[in-house]
Amino acid sequence: MKNTLTALALAVFTAGIAHAQTAPTPVVVPSSDISVSGRFSWEAKNVFRGKERSSTDGLIQSTVSVESAVPGFAGVSAYVSYFNADNFERTLNIGGRTDLNGVGTIEFGVSRTSNSTAVATLAGNGFTRINNSREFYVGIAQKPGSFIRASAFLYYNTDLKQTNLVVAGSKDFEGKNLGIPGFDLETKAYVGLVDAGNSSYDVANSYIYVGASADVTRAIGTGAKVGLGLNWTYNTDGQAKTDGKTVWLKAYANFKF
């Protein structure tokens, strides 16, 4: 009930701001400045890498990131971000980005995730949950404005001995061309491959997952955006309670300054 009421409040807040504000062209933050960005969202399902992770529906999430250019290195920036998902998990992420000859960016970093045991999970039925884990990642992404923005990221969890490769493509459409001026449509599709060796927490396992999303968004002011979206994912894991497809809604608000 708590998550449902919070979700309704967020949806009303999102709809109210979107209706009341105009949508000017966002202002690009100069690369020499320190930028702060964040995201607050509600998702009807707790899904990660193609699997639903909890039997409790609804998840309130928040992320705050601080990024700064690295002095003396043109096109290179470093960032720190903190992610919180209700009482389910918390993640501290440290990473960096560098320009790739104007085509896009290369990104790399390390994450440390701590989990709460005070929530209903599907451990033993297809999802492995441990108190703490560390994961390294590296990836490449095309710059915004590409016809279809492609990306590829490789992750390795040193505790679960799990490798995850994700390839994605996204495409945005201006609302004025779709008959909904003032709004935009953001679409994304992805495919992932998870492969894990035997560890002290789990047995060897591998599966493929695919997914897609479509979000209706509206820019607010010079650095904020609200959105409402539909998500779909499917995995081949074949585990009890977590295999097959999952469909869920989300509502979110992003900011950057």
C-alpha positions as CSV (number, residue, x, y, z in Angstrom):
1,M,0.0,0.0,0.0
2,K,2.9,2.4,0.8
3,N,4.5,1.9,-2.6
4,T,1.1,2.2,-4.3
5,L,0.3,5.6,-2.7
6,T,3.8,6.8,-3.4
7,A,3.5,5.8,-7.0
8,L,0.2,7.6,-7.4
9,A,1.7,10.7,-5.8
10,L,4.7,10.6,-8.1
11,A,2.4,10.1,-11.1
12,V,0.2,13.1,-10.1
13,F,3.3,15.2,-9.5
14,T,4.7,14.2,-12.9
15,A,1.5,14.9,-14.7
16,G,0.9,18.2,-13.0
17,I,4.3,19.6,-13.8
18,A,4.2,18.4,-17.4
19,H,0.9,20.1,-17.9
20,A,1.9,23.4,-16.2
21,Q,5.3,24.0,-17.7
22,T,6.6,24.7,-21.2
23,A,9.5,22.7,-22.7
24,P,12.3,25.0,-23.8
25,T,15.5,23.6,-25.4
26,P,17.7,22.2,-22.6
27,V,20.9,24.1,-21.8
28,V,24.1,22.0,-22.2
29,V,26.2,22.1,-19.1
30,P,29.8,23.2,-20.0
31,S,32.3,20.4,-19.7
32,S,34.5,22.5,-17.5
33,D,31.9,22.8,-14.8
34,I,30.9,20.4,-12.1
35,S,27.5,18.9,-12.9
36,V,25.0,17.4,-10.5
37,S,22.3,15.1,-11.8
38,G,19.6,12.8,-10.3
39,R,16.7,10.6,-11.0
40,F,13.7,9.6,-8.9
41,S,11.5,6.9,-10.1
42,W,8.8,4.3,-9.3
43,E,8.7,1.0,-11.1
44,A,5.8,-1.5,-10.7
45,K,8.2,-4.5,-10.8
46,N,11.7,-5.0,-9.4
47,V,13.5,-6.2,-12.5
48,F,17.3,-6.5,-13.1
49,R,19.0,-8.0,-16.1
50,G,15.9,-9.7,-17.4
51,K,14.8,-11.2,-14.0
52,E,12.2,-10.1,-11.5
53,R,14.2,-10.0,-8.2
54,S,11.5,-9.7,-5.6
55,S,8.0,-11.0,-5.0
56,T,7.1,-7.6,-3.6
57,D,5.6,-5.3,-6.3
58,G,6.6,-1.7,-6.6
59,L,10.1,-0.1,-6.1
60,I,11.0,3.5,-5.4
61,Q,14.5,4.3,-6.7
62,S,16.7,7.4,-6.5
63,T,20.1,8.2,-8.0
64,V,22.4,11.3,-7.4
65,S,25.5,11.8,-9.5
66,V,28.3,14.4,-9.3
67,E,30.6,14.7,-12.4
68,S,33.6,16.9,-13.1
69,A,36.1,17.4,-15.9
70,V,39.5,16.2,-15.1
71,P,42.0,19.1,-15.2
72,G,44.6,18.8,-17.9
73,F,42.8,16.0,-19.8
74,A,40.5,17.4,-22.5
75,G,37.3,15.4,-22.9
76,V,37.9,13.3,-19.8
77,S,35.6,13.4,-16.7
78,A,35.2,11.5,-13.5
79,Y,32.0,10.9,-11.5
80,V,30.6,9.5,-8.3
81,S,27.0,8.3,-8.0
82,Y,24.9,6.8,-5.2
83,F,21.8,4.6,-6.0
84,N,19.1,3.7,-3.5
85,A,16.2,1.3,-4.0
86,D,13.8,1.4,-1.1
87,N,15.3,-0.9,1.6
88,F,16.3,-3.4,-1.1
89,E,19.8,-2.3,-2.0
90,R,22.3,0.6,-2.2
91,T,25.1,1.1,-4.7
92,L,28.1,3.4,-4.7
93,N,29.6,3.9,-8.1
94,I,32.9,5.5,-9.1
95,G,33.8,5.9,-12.8
96,G,35.0,8.0,-15.6
97,R,34.3,8.9,-19.2
98,T,36.4,10.0,-22.2
99,D,35.6,11.2,-25.6
100,L,36.1,8.9,-28.6
101,N,37.1,11.1,-31.5
102,G,33.7,12.9,-31.4
103,V,31.9,9.7,-32.2
104,G,30.9,8.9,-28.6
105,T,32.3,8.1,-25.2
106,I,34.2,5.3,-23.5
107,E,33.0,4.7,-19.9
108,F,34.6,2.6,-17.1
109,G,34.3,2.2,-13.4
110,V,33.6,0.1,-10.3
111,S,30.4,-0.4,-8.2
112,R,29.9,-1.6,-4.7
113,T,26.4,-2.8,-3.8
114,S,25.0,-3.6,-0.4
115,N,21.7,-5.5,0.0
116,S,19.1,-5.5,2.7
117,T,17.6,-8.8,3.9
118,A,14.4,-7.2,5.1
119,V,12.5,-7.6,1.8
120,A,10.9,-10.6,0.1
121,T,13.3,-12.0,-2.6
122,L,13.2,-14.9,-5.0
123,A,16.5,-16.3,-3.7
124,G,16.6,-20.1,-4.4
125,N,14.1,-19.6,-7.3
126,G,16.3,-18.0,-9.9
127,F,17.8,-14.9,-8.3
128,T,20.9,-14.9,-6.1
129,R,21.1,-12.3,-3.4
130,I,24.2,-11.6,-1.3
131,N,25.0,-8.9,1.3
132,N,27.7,-7.2,-0.7
133,S,29.2,-7.4,-4.1
134,R,31.7,-5.6,-6.3
135,E,31.4,-5.2,-10.1
136,F,33.8,-3.6,-12.7
137,Y,32.5,-2.3,-16.0
138,V,33.6,-0.8,-19.3
139,G,31.6,0.3,-22.2
140,I,31.2,2.4,-25.3
141,A,28.3,4.6,-26.3
142,Q,27.5,6.8,-29.4
143,K,27.0,10.4,-28.7
144,P,23.5,11.9,-28.4
145,G,22.0,12.9,-31.7
146,S,23.0,9.7,-33.6
147,F,20.2,8.3,-35.7
148,I,20.1,5.2,-33.5
149,R,22.3,5.6,-30.4
150,A,24.1,2.3,-29.9
151,S,26.0,1.1,-26.8
152,A,27.8,-1.9,-25.6
153,F,28.8,-2.6,-21.9
154,L,30.7,-5.4,-20.3
155,Y,30.3,-6.0,-16.5
156,Y,32.2,-8.5,-14.2
157,N,31.0,-9.2,-10.6
158,T,34.1,-10.5,-8.7
159,D,32.0,-12.0,-5.9
160,L,29.4,-13.9,-8.1
161,K,32.0,-14.6,-10.8
162,Q,29.4,-13.3,-13.2
163,T,30.0,-11.7,-16.6
164,N,27.3,-9.6,-18.2
165,L,27.5,-8.3,-21.8
166,V,24.7,-5.8,-22.9
167,V,24.2,-4.4,-26.3
168,A,21.5,-1.7,-26.7
169,G,20.1,0.8,-29.2
170,S,17.9,3.8,-28.5
171,K,15.9,6.2,-30.7
172,D,14.1,9.4,-29.7
173,F,11.2,10.9,-31.6
174,E,10.0,14.5,-31.3
175,G,6.4,14.8,-30.2
176,K,5.5,17.5,-32.7
177,N,6.1,14.9,-35.4
178,L,3.8,12.4,-33.7
179,G,0.9,14.8,-33.0
180,I,1.8,15.4,-29.3
181,P,3.7,18.7,-29.3
182,G,5.6,19.5,-26.1
183,F,6.3,15.8,-25.4
184,D,8.8,13.3,-26.8
185,L,8.9,9.5,-27.3
186,E,12.0,7.7,-26.2
187,T,12.5,4.1,-27.2
188,K,15.1,1.5,-26.4
189,A,15.8,-2.2,-27.1
190,Y,18.6,-4.3,-25.7
191,V,20.0,-7.9,-25.5
192,G,22.2,-9.2,-22.7
193,L,24.2,-12.4,-22.1
194,V,24.9,-13.4,-18.5
195,D,27.5,-16.1,-17.7
196,A,28.5,-17.1,-14.2
197,G,31.1,-19.6,-13.0
198,N,30.8,-21.6,-9.7
199,S,31.2,-19.3,-6.7
200,S,30.7,-19.7,-2.9
201,Y,27.3,-18.0,-3.5
202,D,25.9,-19.8,-6.5
203,V,26.5,-22.6,-9.1
204,A,27.5,-21.9,-12.7
205,N,24.7,-20.6,-14.8
206,S,24.2,-18.7,-18.1
207,Y,21.2,-17.2,-19.9
208,I,20.2,-14.6,-22.5
209,Y,17.7,-11.8,-21.9
210,V,16.1,-9.2,-24.2
211,G,14.0,-6.2,-23.5
212,A,12.4,-3.0,-24.8
213,S,10.9,0.2,-23.4
214,A,8.9,3.2,-24.6
215,D,8.7,6.4,-22.6
216,V,6.6,9.5,-23.1
217,T,8.7,12.4,-21.7
218,R,8.5,16.2,-21.2
219,A,11.4,18.6,-20.6
220,I,10.9,21.0,-17.7
221,G,12.9,24.2,-17.5
222,T,16.6,23.9,-18.5
223,G,17.7,20.6,-17.0
224,A,14.8,18.5,-15.8
225,K,12.5,15.9,-17.5
226,V,9.6,13.8,-16.4
227,G,8.4,10.6,-18.0
228,L,6.0,7.7,-18.0
229,G,7.0,4.5,-19.6
230,L,6.2,0.8,-20.4
231,N,8.8,-1.9,-20.1
232,W,9.1,-5.5,-21.4
233,T,11.7,-8.1,-20.8
234,Y,12.2,-11.9,-21.5
235,N,14.9,-14.3,-20.3
236,T,15.9,-17.9,-21.1
237,D,17.1,-18.8,-17.6
238,G,14.5,-21.5,-17.1
239,Q,14.5,-21.0,-13.3
240,A,11.4,-21.2,-11.2
241,K,9.5,-17.9,-10.7
242,T,12.0,-15.8,-12.7
243,D,12.0,-17.2,-16.3
244,G,9.9,-15.9,-19.2
245,K,8.6,-12.5,-19.8
246,T,7.8,-9.5,-17.5
247,V,5.8,-6.3,-18.3
248,W,5.7,-3.3,-16.0
249,L,5.1,0.5,-15.8
250,K,7.4,3.2,-14.6
251,A,7.2,6.9,-13.8
252,Y,10.2,9.1,-13.2
253,A,11.7,12.6,-12.9
254,N,15.3,13.5,-13.9
255,F,17.2,16.7,-13.2
256,K,20.6,18.1,-14.1
257,F,22.4,21.4,-13.2
